[in-house]
Amino acid sequence: MTKQIRQLDRVVIRFAGDSGDGMQLTGDRFTSETAQLGNDISTLPNFPAEIRAPAGTLPGVSSFQVHFADYDILTPGDAPNVLVAMNPAALKANLADLPRGADIIVNTDEFTRRNLAKVGYTTSPLDDDSLTGYVVHPVALTSMTVGALAEHEVSKKDAERAKNMFALGLLSWMYSRPYESTLRFLERKFAARPELVAANVAAFRAGWNFGETTDSFSVRYEVKPAKMQPGTYRNITGNAALSLGLVAAGVRSGLPVFLGAYPITPASDILHELSKHKRFGVVTMQAEDEIAAVGAALGASYGGSLGVTTTSGPGVALKSETISLAVALELPLVIVDVQRAGPSTGMPTKTEQADLNMALYGRHGEAPVAVLAPKSPADCFDAALEAARIALTYRTPVLLLSDNYVANGSEPWLLPDVESLPDLRVEFATAPNGEDGTFLPYLRDPETLARPWAVPGTPGLEHRIGGLEKADKTGDISYDPANHDFMVRTRAARIETIPVPDVEVEDPDGDARVLVLGWGSTYGPIGAACRGLRQRGLSVAQAHLRHLAPMPANLGEVLRAYDRVVIPEMNLGQLAHVIRAKYLVDAIGYNQVRGLPFTAVELETMLEEVLKNV
Amino acid sequence: MSEPVALKLTAKDFKSDQEVRWCPGCGDYAILAAVQGFMPELNIPRENIVFVSGIGCSSRFPYYMNTYGMHSIHGRAPAIATGLSVSRPDLSVWVVTGDGDALSIGGNHLIHALRRNVNLKILLFNNRIYGLTKGQYSPTSEVGKITKSTPAGSADAPFNPLSLALGAEATFVARTIDSDRKHLQSVLRAAAQHSGSAFVEIYQNCNIFNDGAFDQLKEPATRDDHLIRLEHGQPITFGSTGQFCVVHPPGGFGLEVRETASTPADEIVVHDATVTDPAYAFALSRLPGLDLRNTPIGVFRAVDRPSYDSVVQEQVANARAKVTETPQQQLAGLLAGGDTWTIL
């Protein structure tokens, strides 16, 4: 039959299934196909901490949401237009997020009495009227996949496992995606087992052909490429971009990168990624614990490497003492905190921004460090380079606050020209700097307040450093009251005077009275909410902080130019607290800690209320 | 390869300009003098030597050495030194630590440095007490020890540092005594020659909080009857007249002390530090009780195993050997990896 083709400007699809159903992979492949087509994309994986929660249960549901459009988008989308539900649990867990009229593709083979009972359905929602208002497409995904692979030399289990490729084939057909990259991917993934390549390709094609021939799907959709800045793009997650940023920092500084890390969700992927890049001279060490990880990184920095440690909130807590030592030693160190919902183990696969206080203040003594946060997955690349620049130039620990949302989410990344990346070269001390040929390890550069980086192996500069308070210039142990006061203030000034770019305000109408201030991963939802308000004729200004310590010099002036400042955060008001204390601005917090990013709609609703009352 | 140039350094070259501030009479002075006296033998330029310490009396050590040095955090010296050593295999990295620093707060880092076989020379000054915090019992104090924090006697069973190191499969394990400069230097020499982790326990007297802890191993009247001086390839006999020997009784797991006169010569254990199975050195480490009778000193174990540093650096070198592009070209290739698309 001839299918109708309908043009759409944007679509949100959520793939949901059991954590063993391969939904992350399916979503990832669909995203890659979509990227090839030139749509703008934003993705949101959502999975349980358990590697394999009991099959078919609600806690075992894993999902992957992809939002793609023919214009630039800022978030993975609030509500899916299409839900692919591989079992009753996936349907039940996600149904509440679907607007009426959404398409639901269900794998009917999994809607057995046993599976329905596992999630508390007494009757099948496919048979009663509970899905009235949705467009339900019942598809016997598993049995059709097994049927399509009847002639293939694979076990029944392997045939059933290919059902995610059937689903991908169907969705790829439905949205007219180019699938060559998926076929290439399958060849790579199963290179060692050609029979699985053939089976998965066959499953994919069966899904595609099913869409083409069945009456169940009468419409095919197209989403035209977005108008994006010319250049070469790739789709990238925050953790991958951050890893590449660190590799780039090594190349641009000419220093070996040393990563000390202990496995922790959601930061481990950075360790995995960096461990592949030994040809860049990157050394990775999986340490015995979080403390050893940062200790080894600091030891490597002392020896002239760019020392890096990557972790999540609980790990930062353990590293705190060593970060304070790095403050006293005044050595470069990059600490990456991929934040997750806390306290304690909390919800390790869910996002939150509640480590800001710890990053700013979580050390003993007066121990200031630079703090910055990426605003989106691709921005993690630039943020990592910026963290390295500050660490190397100012010889200080830098805390980079990523979070689970940007770390695992993805978006198109316009590949930078390598030559245009910042020049991070540093000069090690090579000669005595004191009168009479002595070496003064704490004699500072008057401009940066950085002390010389004199690495072991440099003749004539042998010196001792440590955690005890040091005398200005000589670095000798000192208990002198005036010296301690001076050193504490100097370490504070060292961070406070780091030049950082001014914060930019987006206020296209120019007459906004309300400013929305954010930091980190809330950039997308805040931006989408502001856009929504402006489309309805309302004026609102948006500013987003990358640098949290020190803060941009113009921030006070910016804040005071508005009648109201609203600060949405995935914590109970940590930035708002700082802003109120530092700038005496009566900022309003909007706070949620649900382990999920804000939706644009909720922020828009909230901001509309604020606008009404100004 | 040409012969290395003799640097002609002396002990004086290794003395820093800092005033040494241990308590008068502390065993640390003797160790410092022995180390400074030994260092010229290494014929390594001072700038290529780094001393890293944790926290405690012994951890002040780096300040007094005219080399590179870092006085770090309580217990963390092995971790920090690991990062330095792995990233800078050209350096000679020494860790100075104490019984509290290495075995209590830093126990984890110590055993992991040893099992990895990081190229570190670890000197553990064991005085069986906390000195810098003024006299609490330590993880090597004997059971029942009365201290400020244990007025009724310590209830903790102590660690045997050498047994612990051997349990972690350290490749070089030795013990020496602060007051025996010649022996101490001979052990340092062997440790310095070892590739990989070298763990050296140094019995050290704290004359303020635990004075005389090792006296019976030091006093001329008693020491010969208690000290077992291990020498590679020699039968293990000791005592003022050689009246005692060490045997491996059939059917038993460990070693025992017997009277030499009643023991056939071929039953006396001949010391071999190169035995691969750590069980032998472990048995040696179990000979003395906490009363210090039958205390072996010297090199218990010295076996070859690739150091962590060398394996890590070899992986990097192998990966780099295949590179033909400039780093900038390499980076451009990496960034453009995966599926890309171009918008014109």
Interface residues (C-beta under 8 A of the other chain):
Chain A: S32 A35 Q36 L37 G38 S181 P225 M228 Q229 P230 G231 T232 Y233 R234 N235 I236 L244 V247 A248 V251 G254 P256 F258 G260 H277 K278 R279 F280 G281 V282 V283 M285 A287 E288 D289 I291 A292 G295 A296 A297 L298 G299 A300 S301 Y302 G303 G304 S305 G307 E321 T322 L325 L329 L415 P416 V418 E419 V455 P456 G457 T458 P459 G460 L461 E462 H463 R464 I465 G466 G467 L468 D476 I477
Chain B: S16 Q18 P45 R46 E47 N48 V50 V52 I55 P62 Y63 M65 N66 T67 Y68 G69 M70 H71 S72 I73 R76 A79 I80 A81 T82 G83 L84 S85 V86 S87 R88 D90 L91 N108 H109 H112 V312 Q315 V316 N318 A319 R320 K322 V323 P327 Q328 Q330 L331 A332 L334 L335 A336 G337 G338 D339 T340 W341 T342 I343 L344
